[in-house]
Amino acid sequence: MVILATSDRQLIKDVVCNVLEIETDEVTDTSLFIEDHEADSMRLIEILSALELSLELTIEQTNLPRMVNLVGIYDVIAELKE
């Protein structure tokens, strides 16, 4: 299993916060995007798209149900980097 570098985790967090229009200190690894940060399904797709561009990866939309918080995103990205 690939363990994401701290720099990758920070980039992911920055991308998520940019899309959600929140400060990085407002989101934790386990805070839920929809419930805690008022994101909707369109915002989740925006996050996926922004991550694809930033990380130069293809992330299937079938992964969206797992990408509910930063931990979920870290897991998906780590699997794609294996």
Secondary structure as GFF3:
##gff-version 3
##sequence-region A 1 82
A	DSSP	alpha_helix	6	20	.	.	.	ID=ss1
A	DSSP	three_ten_helix	24	26	.	.	.	ID=ss2
A	DSSP	alpha_helix	33	37	.	.	.	ID=ss3
A	DSSP	alpha_helix	41	55	.	.	.	ID=ss4
A	DSSP	three_ten_helix	61	66	.	.	.	ID=ss5
A	DSSP	alpha_helix	70	80	.	.	.	ID=ss6
###
